[in-house]
Amino acid sequence: MLTLTENATTAVKNLAAQLPADTGGLRISEAAAPETGYALTLATAPEPDDTVVENEGARVFVDPVATIQLDDRVLDARVAEDGSVGFALAQRR
């Protein structure tokens, strides 16, 4: 199952705080064009078939296709000086 680093946990919680619902989180889904990676969106709740990954209050919703592909991955995040957030996936060790 996908896991989150401490940086990703903090970033997801900060982003989800912008949503009007307490059930919100970051949603990872298969991108329209597979060569572009994954689509990341804020969502007020998971879709019915999503896998929900929770870590210290951060919620990530992963669609069924991405769940299989990201099973052995770690989600990390970096916040730039301008406040923008970048996410990266790494192989779990």
C-alpha positions, 0 to 999 in steps of 0.5 A: 500500500502507498505510504506517506513521508512526514513531508507529504503528510504535512503537505496533504493536511495543509492542502486539505485544510482548504476544503470545506469538508473534514472528510477531504484529502488529496486524490491520486488517479490515473492520468488521461495520458499514461505518459504524463503520470498521475492526476492529483486533485483535492477531493471532499471525499473518496470515490466509492472504489478508492483506497483511502490511505491515512497518516496522522490526519492526512487522507489520500484517496487512490483510484483502483488502477493507481492503487495497484501501480502505487502499491510499493511506493512512497509519496513525498512532498517538497514546498518551494519558496513561493509556497507551491507544493511538489509531490514525488513518488519513490520506490519503498525500501 
